[in-house]
Amino acid sequence: MKNKVRKTHLSLKHPKSLSFRRKPIQNQIPGKITYIGEGTLEDTVINVISYNEEKVLYHNECSVEKVLDLVIHQTQFKHWINFIGVHDVEKLSKLGSLLDIHPLVLEDIANTKQRPKLDEFEDYVFFALKMIYHDETDLLIKNHFGLVFNKSYIISFQQSHDLIFNSIRERIHNKVGRIRIRNTDYLFYALIDAVVDNYYNLLETIEEKIQDLEERIIQDANKTSTSEIQLLKREILSIRKAVFPAKELINKLHISKHRLYDKSTKAYIADLYDHILQVTENIDIYREIVWGLMDMYMSSLSIKMNEVMKVLTIMSTIFIPLTFLAGIYGMNFDYMPELKMKSGYFIVWGVMLLMTALLILYFRKKKWF
């Protein structure tokens, strides 16, 4: 789904379209579910994967009533309910009402501008964060992602379809890893870990962009522009804004004593915290590098200008004495003894060429060119 970063990219390409007006998000009734985000034409879909150690069942395009029936009657399974399309507030509200999810949680799920958040209730836990990736046109996309889990099921709320969780679906289907034999808290960890691991792919793309810009600036600053550097800077700031709050929340998960977390899962959450910590450190490093790219760009242009000025200065220095001699012998006096000399013309040319050669040798010795 396209977001504010796409608008920033278009604004930098077409400055006339730049607009600073924003839709106000205010005076909302607390607990009222209102979709806040980009418009979409995608239909809302609910897919359920019911699994245990021996078996996996797939229920695609389920109704809300079907989801409730699975949760109530198929208690021998753990259920991963994937709700795709949080813009459908009616279906979202109905699902929340049937599964007894707090209205404030549903409000945060429907608000795609919501920053990463962790809420722990007595019977379930809610976690929200951002799924960030580049689309096929290399634009930065930020999708809102929410998780609600208890002992018997976990619900993932997404703005649109994804490819990030395909590996987890394969692990469940092929019984690879620990998901099939562990409780829902492990799947909760695995989903968050998949999002965090995708941040590494995102940072690799950012690193490649930085290296490309850096090489072009070093080789020829005229091959790039300040708008490219500014766009990359905004991308990194946008990523930082989305990722940094998640670091604190994952640390809270690690130290939390909520009964839904098994002690064995805490070790994996500690490892997850190490990953998000590394991601945030890399973001800060890249931010500093990009801020330095602008200085490098301006310095490269300044060096280019200095080279041009140096060449012009050398040429001027060579022609100043020649102009002086030409001016002397261009004066209209009747009594200039050199004018009567048969070889005077050639002598003047010889003096001028000798002065030019001596000046060039002097500049070469000083390594001015």
C-alpha atoms as a printed R data frame, in Angstrom:
    type eleno elety resid chain resno       x       y       z
1   ATOM     1    CA   MET     A     1   0.000   0.000   0.000
2   ATOM     2    CA   LYS     A     2   1.299   3.401  -0.939
3   ATOM     3    CA   ASN     A     3   2.026   5.769   1.914
4   ATOM     4    CA   LYS     A     4   3.429   9.164   2.824
5   ATOM     5    CA   VAL     A     5   6.925   8.215   1.667
6   ATOM     6    CA   ARG     A     6   5.641   7.755  -1.917
7   ATOM     7    CA   LYS     A     7   4.201  11.277  -1.750
8   ATOM     8    CA   THR     A     8   7.570  12.575  -0.567
9   ATOM     9    CA   HIS     A     9   9.291  10.890  -3.507
10  ATOM    10    CA   LEU     A    10   6.862  12.442  -5.999
11  ATOM    11    CA   SER     A    11   7.184  15.832  -4.304
12  ATOM    12    CA   LEU     A    12  10.949  15.803  -4.763
13  ATOM    13    CA   LYS     A    13  10.562  14.923  -8.438
14  ATOM    14    CA   HIS     A    14   7.796  17.481  -8.984
15  ATOM    15    CA   PRO     A    15   8.312  20.376  -6.524
16  ATOM    16    CA   LYS     A    16   5.187  22.213  -7.672
17  ATOM    17    CA   SER     A    17   3.048  19.433  -6.260
18  ATOM    18    CA   LEU     A    18   4.576  19.750  -2.787
19  ATOM    19    CA   SER     A    19   1.850  20.261  -0.194
20  ATOM    20    CA   PHE     A    20   2.128  20.622   3.559
21  ATOM    21    CA   ARG     A    21  -1.550  20.293   4.386
22  ATOM    22    CA   ARG     A    22  -2.530  17.265   6.429
23  ATOM    23    CA   LYS     A    23  -5.817  15.778   7.391
24  ATOM    24    CA   PRO     A    24  -6.366  16.455  11.075
25  ATOM    25    CA   ILE     A    25  -6.674  13.405  13.317
26  ATOM    26    CA   GLN     A    26  -8.508  14.838  16.262
27  ATOM    27    CA   ASN     A    27 -11.801  14.946  18.122
28  ATOM    28    CA   GLN     A    28 -12.165  11.185  17.719
29  ATOM    29    CA   ILE     A    29 -14.358   9.379  20.243
30  ATOM    30    CA   PRO     A    30 -12.112   7.069  22.345
31  ATOM    31    CA   GLY     A    31 -12.776   3.468  21.371
32  ATOM    32    CA   LYS     A    32 -14.585   4.369  18.142
33  ATOM    33    CA   ILE     A    33 -13.116   2.314  15.320
34  ATOM    34    CA   THR     A    34 -12.213   4.665  12.466
35  ATOM    35    CA   TYR     A    35  -9.924   3.701   9.638
36  ATOM    36    CA   ILE     A    36  -7.116   6.236   9.301
37  ATOM    37    CA   GLY     A    37  -4.825   5.615   6.382
38  ATOM    38    CA   GLU     A    38  -4.506   5.454   2.621
39  ATOM    39    CA   GLY     A    39  -7.489   4.423   0.543
40  ATOM    40    CA   THR     A    40  -7.463   0.922  -0.949
41  ATOM    41    CA   LEU     A    41  -9.564  -1.166  -3.314
42  ATOM    42    CA   GLU     A    42  -8.497  -4.503  -1.836
43  ATOM    43    CA   ASP     A    43 -11.166  -6.709  -0.315
44  ATOM    44    CA   THR     A    44 -10.830  -7.728   3.309
45  ATOM    45    CA   VAL     A    45  -9.886 -11.394   3.641
46  ATOM    46    CA   ILE     A    46  -9.653 -13.602   6.719
47  ATOM    47    CA   ASN     A    47  -7.495 -16.730   6.360
48  ATOM    48    CA   VAL     A    48  -7.008 -19.199   9.194
49  ATOM    49    CA   ILE     A    49  -4.307 -21.812   9.669
50  ATOM    50    CA   SER     A    50  -5.275 -24.316  12.365
51  ATOM    51    CA   TYR     A    51  -2.387 -26.482  13.487
52  ATOM    52    CA   ASN     A    52  -1.094 -28.813  16.141
53  ATOM    53    CA   GLU     A    53   1.811 -31.221  16.300
54  ATOM    54    CA   GLU     A    54   0.119 -33.829  14.064
55  ATOM    55    CA   LYS     A    55  -2.012 -31.851  11.626
56  ATOM    56    CA   VAL     A    56  -2.498 -28.579   9.731
57  ATOM    57    CA   LEU     A    57  -5.818 -27.301   8.370
58  ATOM    58    CA   TYR     A    58  -6.306 -24.308   6.078
59  ATOM    59    CA   HIS     A    59  -9.457 -22.197   6.070
60  ATOM    60    CA   ASN     A    60  -9.340 -19.485   3.409
61  ATOM    61    CA   GLU     A    61 -11.657 -16.493   3.074
62  ATOM    62    CA   CYS     A    62 -13.506 -17.234   6.292
63  ATOM    63    CA   SER     A    63 -16.416 -15.265   7.647
64  ATOM    64    CA   VAL     A    64 -16.237 -13.800  11.129
65  ATOM    65    CA   GLU     A    65 -18.722 -16.427  12.335
66  ATOM    66    CA   LYS     A    66 -16.526 -19.198  10.913
67  ATOM    67    CA   VAL     A    67 -13.534 -17.823  12.815
68  ATOM    68    CA   LEU     A    68 -15.517 -17.847  16.059
69  ATOM    69    CA   ASP     A    69 -16.661 -21.404  15.384
70  ATOM    70    CA   LEU     A    70 -13.080 -22.570  14.857
71  ATOM    71    CA   VAL     A    71 -11.863 -20.914  18.034
72  ATOM    72    CA   ILE     A    72 -14.696 -22.322  20.155
73  ATOM    73    CA   HIS     A    73 -15.075 -25.850  18.794
74  ATOM    74    CA   GLN     A    74 -11.653 -26.844  17.491
75  ATOM    75    CA   THR     A    75  -9.791 -26.419  20.750
76  ATOM    76    CA   GLN     A    76  -7.349 -29.232  19.841
77  ATOM    77    CA   PHE     A    77  -5.752 -26.781  17.399
78  ATOM    78    CA   LYS     A    78  -3.939 -23.518  17.761
79  ATOM    79    CA   HIS     A    79  -5.238 -20.984  15.260
80  ATOM    80    CA   TRP     A    80  -3.376 -18.333  13.281
81  ATOM    81    CA   ILE     A    81  -6.045 -15.904  12.088
82  ATOM    82    CA   ASN     A    82  -4.724 -13.592   9.376
83  ATOM    83    CA   PHE     A    83  -6.977 -10.540   8.953
84  ATOM    84    CA   ILE     A    84  -5.946  -8.717   5.747
85  ATOM    85    CA   GLY     A    85  -7.539  -5.322   5.116
86  ATOM    86    CA   VAL     A    86  -8.011  -3.297   8.298
87  ATOM    87    CA   HIS     A    87  -9.884  -0.635   6.313
88  ATOM    88    CA   ASP     A    88 -13.075  -2.707   6.723
89  ATOM    89    CA   VAL     A    89 -13.995  -1.354  10.149
90  ATOM    90    CA   GLU     A    90 -17.345  -3.150  10.161
91  ATOM    91    CA   LYS     A    91 -15.785  -6.585   9.863
92  ATOM    92    CA   LEU     A    92 -12.981  -5.570  12.217
93  ATOM    93    CA   SER     A    93 -15.462  -4.386  14.826
94  ATOM    94    CA   LYS     A    94 -17.536  -7.550  14.495
95  ATOM    95    CA   LEU     A    95 -14.494  -9.809  14.923
96  ATOM    96    CA   GLY     A    96 -13.354  -7.799  17.938
97  ATOM    97    CA   SER     A    97 -16.779  -7.983  19.515
98  ATOM    98    CA   LEU     A    98 -17.070 -11.773  19.080
99  ATOM    99    CA   LEU     A    99 -13.547 -12.421  20.400
100 ATOM   100    CA   ASP     A   100 -13.868  -9.830  23.187
101 ATOM   101    CA   ILE     A   101 -11.039  -7.555  22.046
102 ATOM   102    CA   HIS     A   102 -10.971  -4.137  23.700
103 ATOM   103    CA   PRO     A   103 -12.313  -1.262  21.514
104 ATOM   104    CA   LEU     A   104  -9.154   0.776  22.133
105 ATOM   105    CA   VAL     A   105  -7.102  -2.080  20.662
106 ATOM   106    CA   LEU     A   106  -9.348  -2.194  17.603
107 ATOM   107    CA   GLU     A   107  -9.008   1.573  17.294
108 ATOM   108    CA   ASP     A   108  -5.204   1.240  17.251
109 ATOM   109    CA   ILE     A   109  -5.417  -1.529  14.645
110 ATOM   110    CA   ALA     A   110  -7.535   0.607  12.302
111 ATOM   111    CA   ASN     A   111  -5.250   3.622  12.750
112 ATOM   112    CA   THR     A   112  -2.359   2.977  10.368
113 ATOM   113    CA   LYS     A   113  -0.584   6.080  11.690
114 ATOM   114    CA   GLN     A   114  -0.320   4.476  15.139
115 ATOM   115    CA   ARG     A   115   3.253   4.169  16.368
116 ATOM   116    CA   PRO     A   116   4.505   0.758  17.581
117 ATOM   117    CA   LYS     A   117   2.686  -0.195  20.750
118 ATOM   118    CA   LEU     A   118   2.434  -2.954  23.358
119 ATOM   119    CA   ASP     A   119  -0.646  -3.532  25.541
120 ATOM   120    CA   GLU     A   120  -0.888  -6.480  27.928
121 ATOM   121    CA   PHE     A   121  -4.344  -7.462  29.136
122 ATOM   122    CA   GLU     A   122  -5.261 -10.245  31.503
123 ATOM   123    CA   ASP     A   123  -6.194 -12.752  28.797
124 ATOM   124    CA   TYR     A   124  -4.353 -11.506  25.720
125 ATOM   125    CA   VAL     A   125  -1.504  -9.322  24.472
126 ATOM   126    CA   PHE     A   126  -1.597  -6.702  21.724
127 ATOM   127    CA   PHE     A   127   1.507  -5.674  19.792
128 ATOM   128    CA   ALA     A   128   1.657  -3.199  16.882
129 ATOM   129    CA   LEU     A   129   4.621  -2.390  14.682
130 ATOM   130    CA   LYS     A   130   5.466  -1.453  11.072
131 ATOM   131    CA   MET     A   131   6.219  -3.711   8.124
132 ATOM   132    CA   ILE     A   132   8.634  -1.739   5.906
133 ATOM   133    CA   TYR     A   133   9.900  -2.684   2.466
134 ATOM   134    CA   HIS     A   134  10.604  -1.316  -1.019
135 ATOM   135    CA   ASP     A   135   8.080  -2.089  -3.731
136 ATOM   136    CA   GLU     A   136   8.824  -2.990  -7.349
137 ATOM   137    CA   THR     A   137   9.355   0.698  -8.197
138 ATOM   138    CA   ASP     A   138  11.887   1.075  -5.354
139 ATOM   139    CA   LEU     A   139   9.578   3.239  -3.264
140 ATOM   140    CA   LEU     A   140   9.508   2.839   0.512
141 ATOM   141    CA   ILE     A   141   6.276   1.274   1.787
142 ATOM   142    CA   LYS     A   142   5.220   1.243   5.442
143 ATOM   143    CA   ASN     A   143   2.342  -1.047   6.375
144 ATOM   144    CA   HIS     A   144   0.693  -1.116   9.768
145 ATOM   145    CA   PHE     A   145   0.807  -4.545  11.428
146 ATOM   146    CA   GLY     A   146  -0.898  -5.674  14.618
147 ATOM   147    CA   LEU     A   147  -0.867  -8.886  16.644
148 ATOM   148    CA   VAL     A   148  -3.327 -10.128  19.257
149 ATOM   149    CA   PHE     A   149  -2.706 -13.476  20.897
150 ATOM   150    CA   ASN     A   150  -3.863 -15.621  23.778
151 ATOM   151    CA   LYS     A   151  -3.449 -19.292  24.654
152 ATOM   152    CA   SER     A   152  -5.588 -20.674  21.823
153 ATOM   153    CA   TYR     A   153  -5.185 -18.295  18.896
154 ATOM   154    CA   ILE     A   154  -3.184 -15.445  17.427
155 ATOM   155    CA   ILE     A   155  -4.599 -12.789  15.112
156 ATOM   156    CA   SER     A   156  -2.403 -10.848  12.713
157 ATOM   157    CA   PHE     A   157  -3.916  -7.651  11.301
158 ATOM   158    CA   GLN     A   158  -2.441  -6.325   8.049
159 ATOM   159    CA   GLN     A   159  -3.147  -3.501   5.643
160 ATOM   160    CA   SER     A   160  -2.458  -5.640   2.576
161 ATOM   161    CA   HIS     A   161  -1.105  -9.004   1.446
162 ATOM   162    CA   ASP     A   162   2.517  -9.760   2.193
163 ATOM   163    CA   LEU     A   163   5.395 -12.052   1.290
164 ATOM   164    CA   ILE     A   164   7.223 -11.600   4.579
165 ATOM   165    CA   PHE     A   165   5.423 -14.435   6.369
166 ATOM   166    CA   ASN     A   166   5.669 -17.037   3.596
167 ATOM   167    CA   SER     A   167   8.622 -18.675   5.326
168 ATOM   168    CA   ILE     A   168   6.580 -19.075   8.516
169 ATOM   169    CA   ARG     A   169   3.696 -20.602   6.573
170 ATOM   170    CA   GLU     A   170   6.142 -23.063   5.024
171 ATOM   171    CA   ARG     A   171   7.580 -23.949   8.428
172 ATOM   172    CA   ILE     A   172   4.087 -24.679   9.722
173 ATOM   173    CA   HIS     A   173   3.135 -26.675   6.636
174 ATOM   174    CA   ASN     A   174   6.350 -28.757   6.560
175 ATOM   175    CA   LYS     A   175   6.652 -29.047  10.348
176 ATOM   176    CA   VAL     A   176  10.041 -27.349  10.335
177 ATOM   177    CA   GLY     A   177  11.225 -25.716  13.523
178 ATOM   178    CA   ARG     A   178   9.283 -25.400  16.762
179 ATOM   179    CA   ILE     A   179   6.051 -23.624  15.826
180 ATOM   180    CA   ARG     A   180   3.886 -26.762  15.565
181 ATOM   181    CA   ILE     A   181   4.995 -28.079  18.955
182 ATOM   182    CA   ARG     A   182   5.027 -24.814  20.880
183 ATOM   183    CA   ASN     A   183   2.307 -22.529  22.206
184 ATOM   184    CA   THR     A   184   0.979 -19.435  20.467
185 ATOM   185    CA   ASP     A   185   3.542 -17.237  22.213
186 ATOM   186    CA   TYR     A   186   6.234 -18.817  20.025
187 ATOM   187    CA   LEU     A   187   4.288 -18.020  16.848
188 ATOM   188    CA   PHE     A   188   3.852 -14.503  18.255
189 ATOM   189    CA   TYR     A   189   7.646 -14.271  18.579
190 ATOM   190    CA   ALA     A   190   8.194 -15.816  15.123
191 ATOM   191    CA   LEU     A   191   5.954 -13.258  13.383
192 ATOM   192    CA   ILE     A   192   7.700 -10.328  15.049
193 ATOM   193    CA   ASP     A   193  11.079 -11.906  14.262
194 ATOM   194    CA   ALA     A   194  10.105 -12.158  10.568
195 ATOM   195    CA   VAL     A   195   9.277  -8.453  10.498
196 ATOM   196    CA   VAL     A   196  12.567  -7.558  12.222
197 ATOM   197    CA   ASP     A   197  14.552  -9.836   9.894
198 ATOM   198    CA   ASN     A   198  12.973  -8.033   6.945
199 ATOM   199    CA   TYR     A   199  14.449  -4.807   8.362
200 ATOM   200    CA   TYR     A   200  17.869  -6.279   7.527
201 ATOM   201    CA   ASN     A   201  16.850  -6.635   3.866
202 ATOM   202    CA   LEU     A   202  15.617  -3.045   3.970
203 ATOM   203    CA   LEU     A   203  18.919  -1.801   5.401
204 ATOM   204    CA   GLU     A   204  20.883  -3.684   2.744
205 ATOM   205    CA   THR     A   205  18.948  -1.749   0.098
206 ATOM   206    CA   ILE     A   206  19.628   1.517   1.938
207 ATOM   207    CA   GLU     A   207  23.334   0.642   2.168
208 ATOM   208    CA   GLU     A   208  23.480  -0.033  -1.588
209 ATOM   209    CA   LYS     A   209  21.835   3.330  -2.275
210 ATOM   210    CA   ILE     A   210  24.335   5.090  -0.004
211 ATOM   211    CA   GLN     A   211  27.302   3.388  -1.687
212 ATOM   212    CA   ASP     A   212  25.971   4.242  -5.146
213 ATOM   213    CA   LEU     A   213  25.475   7.887  -4.213
214 ATOM   214    CA   GLU     A   214  28.877   8.054  -2.557
215 ATOM   215    CA   GLU     A   215  30.653   6.620  -5.609
216 ATOM   216    CA   ARG     A   216  28.867   8.980  -7.985
217 ATOM   217    CA   ILE     A   217  29.699  11.985  -5.815
218 ATOM   218    CA   ILE     A   218  33.373  10.997  -5.645
219 ATOM   219    CA   GLN     A   219  33.645  10.317  -9.387
220 ATOM   220    CA   ASP     A   220  31.575  13.267 -10.574
221 ATOM   221    CA   ALA     A   221  29.323  15.288  -8.290
222 ATOM   222    CA   ASN     A   222  27.422  16.563 -11.338
223 ATOM   223    CA   LYS     A   223  26.021  13.047 -11.879
224 ATOM   224    CA   THR     A   224  23.887  13.332  -8.744
225 ATOM   225    CA   SER     A   225  21.724  15.993  -7.126
226 ATOM   226    CA   THR     A   226  20.736  17.263  -3.715
227 ATOM   227    CA   SER     A   227  17.199  15.906  -4.206
228 ATOM   228    CA   GLU     A   228  18.529  12.314  -4.311
229 ATOM   229    CA   ILE     A   229  20.421  12.825  -1.070
230 ATOM   230    CA   GLN     A   230  17.409  14.519   0.520
231 ATOM   231    CA   LEU     A   231  15.082  11.674  -0.513
232 ATOM   232    CA   LEU     A   232  17.439   9.085   0.977
233 ATOM   233    CA   LYS     A   233  17.689  11.131   4.152
234 ATOM   234    CA   ARG     A   234  13.881  11.222   4.452
235 ATOM   235    CA   GLU     A   235  13.666   7.481   3.860
236 ATOM   236    CA   ILE     A   236  16.105   6.798   6.695
237 ATOM   237    CA   LEU     A   237  14.302   9.190   9.035
238 ATOM   238    CA   SER     A   238  10.991   7.529   8.170
239 ATOM   239    CA   ILE     A   239  12.468   4.087   8.888
240 ATOM   240    CA   ARG     A   240  13.984   5.333  12.127
241 ATOM   241    CA   LYS     A   241  10.654   6.758  13.260
242 ATOM   242    CA   ALA     A   242   8.973   3.385  12.682
243 ATOM   243    CA   VAL     A   243  11.690   1.089  14.036
244 ATOM   244    CA   PHE     A   244  13.080   2.815  17.121
245 ATOM   245    CA   PRO     A   245   9.923   2.542  19.278
246 ATOM   246    CA   ALA     A   246   9.863  -1.206  18.549
247 ATOM   247    CA   LYS     A   247  13.239  -1.593  20.284
248 ATOM   248    CA   GLU     A   248  11.823  -0.405  23.591
249 ATOM   249    CA   LEU     A   249   8.700  -2.546  23.210
250 ATOM   250    CA   ILE     A   250  10.642  -5.740  22.475
251 ATOM   251    CA   ASN     A   251  12.710  -5.051  25.571
252 ATOM   252    CA   LYS     A   252   9.450  -4.781  27.525
253 ATOM   253    CA   LEU     A   253   8.407  -8.151  26.117
254 ATOM   254    CA   HIS     A   254  11.675  -9.602  27.347
255 ATOM   255    CA   ILE     A   255  11.283  -8.368  30.919
256 ATOM   256    CA   SER     A   256   7.505  -8.882  31.091
257 ATOM   257    CA   LYS     A   257   6.147 -11.417  33.575
258 ATOM   258    CA   HIS     A   258   2.818 -11.943  31.804
259 ATOM   259    CA   ARG     A   259   1.539 -15.502  32.161
260 ATOM   260    CA   LEU     A   260   1.133 -15.983  28.389
261 ATOM   261    CA   TYR     A   261   4.905 -16.029  27.833
262 ATOM   262    CA   ASP     A   262   6.639 -19.336  28.428
263 ATOM   263    CA   LYS     A   263  10.055 -19.112  30.028
264 ATOM   264    CA   SER     A   264  11.590 -20.951  27.091
265 ATOM   265    CA   THR     A   265  10.244 -18.312  24.686
266 ATOM   266    CA   LYS     A   266  11.897 -15.528  26.683
267 ATOM   267    CA   ALA     A   267  15.318 -16.671  25.428
268 ATOM   268    CA   TYR     A   268  14.162 -16.171  21.839
269 ATOM   269    CA   ILE     A   269  12.731 -12.766  22.663
270 ATOM   270    CA   ALA     A   270  16.103 -11.815  24.166
271 ATOM   271    CA   ASP     A   271  17.736 -12.794  20.873
272 ATOM   272    CA   LEU     A   272  15.081 -10.774  19.035
273 ATOM   273    CA   TYR     A   273  16.027  -7.759  21.135
274 ATOM   274    CA   ASP     A   274  19.647  -8.170  20.048
275 ATOM   275    CA   HIS     A   275  18.497  -8.134  16.424
276 ATOM   276    CA   ILE     A   276  16.389  -4.987  16.757
277 ATOM   277    CA   LEU     A   277  19.246  -3.341  18.661
278 ATOM   278    CA   GLN     A   278  21.618  -4.060  15.768
279 ATOM   279    CA   VAL     A   279  19.054  -2.716  13.289
280 ATOM   280    CA   THR     A   280  18.654   0.554  15.189
281 ATOM   281    CA   GLU     A   281  22.411   0.984  15.492
282 ATOM   282    CA   ASN     A   282  22.815   0.488  11.732
283 ATOM   283    CA   ILE     A   283  20.037   3.012  11.066
284 ATOM   284    CA   ASP     A   284  21.889   5.605  13.129
285 ATOM   285    CA   ILE     A   285  25.131   4.840  11.287
286 ATOM   286    CA   TYR     A   286  23.452   5.233   7.899
287 ATOM   287    CA   ARG     A   287  21.787   8.430   9.022
288 ATOM   288    CA   GLU     A   288  25.171   9.922   9.924
289 ATOM   289    CA   ILE     A   289  26.636   8.789   6.609
290 ATOM   290    CA   VAL     A   290  23.798  10.339   4.595
291 ATOM   291    CA   TRP     A   291  24.106  13.604   6.496
292 ATOM   292    CA   GLY     A   292  27.796  13.542   5.556
293 ATOM   293    CA   LEU     A   293  26.957  12.911   1.886
294 ATOM   294    CA   MET     A   294  25.580  16.430   1.532
295 ATOM   295    CA   ASP     A   295  28.838  17.883   2.875
296 ATOM   296    CA   MET     A   296  30.769  15.600   0.519
297 ATOM   297    CA   TYR     A   297  28.591  16.726  -2.390
298 ATOM   298    CA   MET     A   298  29.142  20.412  -1.649
299 ATOM   299    CA   SER     A   299  32.863  19.831  -1.104
300 ATOM   300    CA   SER     A   300  33.152  18.020  -4.448
301 ATOM   301    CA   LEU     A   301  31.458  20.893  -6.234
302 ATOM   302    CA   SER     A   302  33.736  23.340  -4.428
303 ATOM   303    CA   ILE     A   303  36.815  21.351  -5.449
304 ATOM   304    CA   LYS     A   304  35.615  21.321  -9.064
305 ATOM   305    CA   MET     A   305  35.145  25.070  -8.928
306 ATOM   306    CA   ASN     A   306  38.599  25.544  -7.395
307 ATOM   307    CA   GLU     A   307  40.150  23.505 -10.217
308 ATOM   308    CA   VAL     A   308  38.472  25.720 -12.802
309 ATOM   309    CA   MET     A   309  39.556  28.863 -10.972
310 ATOM   310    CA   LYS     A   310  43.126  27.567 -10.744
311 ATOM   311    CA   VAL     A   311  43.306  26.998 -14.510
312 ATOM   312    CA   LEU     A   312  41.905  30.467 -15.187
313 ATOM   313    CA   THR     A   313  44.339  32.017 -12.704
314 ATOM   314    CA   ILE     A   314  47.344  30.301 -14.344
315 ATOM   315    CA   MET     A   315  46.229  31.432 -17.781
316 ATOM   316    CA   SER     A   316  45.749  34.986 -16.520
317 ATOM   317    CA   THR     A   317  49.179  34.968 -14.846
318 ATOM   318    CA   ILE     A   318  50.834  33.885 -18.092
319 ATOM   319    CA   PHE     A   319  49.092  36.478 -20.236
320 ATOM   320    CA   ILE     A   320  49.533  39.444 -17.873
321 ATOM   321    CA   PRO     A   321  53.263  40.050 -18.725
322 ATOM   322    CA   LEU     A   322  52.570  39.352 -22.404
323 ATOM   323    CA   THR     A   323  49.806  41.922 -22.357
324 ATOM   324    CA   PHE     A   324  52.214  44.341 -20.651
325 ATOM   325    CA   LEU     A   325  54.798  43.980 -23.449
326 ATOM   326    CA   ALA     A   326  52.139  44.228 -26.151
327 ATOM   327    CA   GLY     A   327  50.841  47.388 -24.489
328 ATOM   328    CA   ILE     A   328  54.325  48.972 -24.363
329 ATOM   329    CA   TYR     A   329  54.996  48.440 -28.040
330 ATOM   330    CA   GLY     A   330  51.497  49.379 -28.985
331 ATOM   331    CA   MET     A   331  52.024  52.992 -27.850
332 ATOM   332    CA   ASN     A   332  52.170  55.638 -30.629
333 ATOM   333    CA   PHE     A   333  55.471  57.398 -29.788
334 ATOM   334    CA   ASP     A   334  57.729  58.537 -32.615
335 ATOM   335    CA   TYR     A   335  61.004  57.953 -30.794
336 ATOM   336    CA   MET     A   336  61.076  54.323 -29.666
337 ATOM   337    CA   PRO     A   337  64.544  52.954 -30.520
338 ATOM   338    CA   GLU     A   338  63.382  49.347 -30.796
339 ATOM   339    CA   LEU     A   339  61.023  50.258 -33.631
340 ATOM   340    CA   LYS     A   340  63.960  50.955 -35.965
341 ATOM   341    CA   MET     A   341  65.623  47.596 -35.323
342 ATOM   342    CA   LYS     A   342  65.315  45.131 -38.188
343 ATOM   343    CA   SER     A   343  65.115  42.192 -35.767
344 ATOM   344    CA   GLY     A   344  63.026  44.011 -33.106
345 ATOM   345    CA   TYR     A   345  59.815  42.132 -33.922
346 ATOM   346    CA   PHE     A   346  61.508  38.775 -33.524
347 ATOM   347    CA   ILE     A   347  63.288  39.859 -30.336
348 ATOM   348    CA   VAL     A   348  59.959  40.824 -28.728
349 ATOM   349    CA   TRP     A   349  58.449  37.510 -29.747
350 ATOM   350    CA   GLY     A   350  61.449  35.706 -28.311
351 ATOM   351    CA   VAL     A   351  61.170  37.577 -24.995
352 ATOM   352    CA   MET     A   352  57.438  36.804 -24.826
353 ATOM   353    CA   LEU     A   353  57.931  33.096 -25.550
354 ATOM   354    CA   LEU     A   354  60.801  32.911 -23.050
355 ATOM   355    CA   MET     A   355  58.653  34.507 -20.329
356 ATOM   356    CA   THR     A   356  55.808  32.098 -21.100
357 ATOM   357    CA   ALA     A   357  58.129  29.069 -20.898
358 ATOM   358    CA   LEU     A   358  59.699  30.238 -17.643
359 ATOM   359    CA   LEU     A   359  56.276  30.806 -16.065
360 ATOM   360    CA   ILE     A   360  55.044  27.365 -17.155
361 ATOM   361    CA   LEU     A   361  58.191  25.717 -15.748
362 ATOM   362    CA   TYR     A   362  57.736  27.600 -12.492
363 ATOM   363    CA   PHE     A   363  54.105  26.507 -12.142
364 ATOM   364    CA   ARG     A   364  55.030  22.880 -12.913
365 ATOM   365    CA   LYS     A   365  57.744  23.005 -10.247
366 ATOM   366    CA   LYS     A   366  55.188  24.266  -7.754
367 ATOM   367    CA   LYS     A   367  52.840  21.439  -8.916
368 ATOM   368    CA   TRP     A   368  50.026  23.856  -9.615
369 ATOM   369    CA   PHE     A   369  49.039  21.794 -12.618
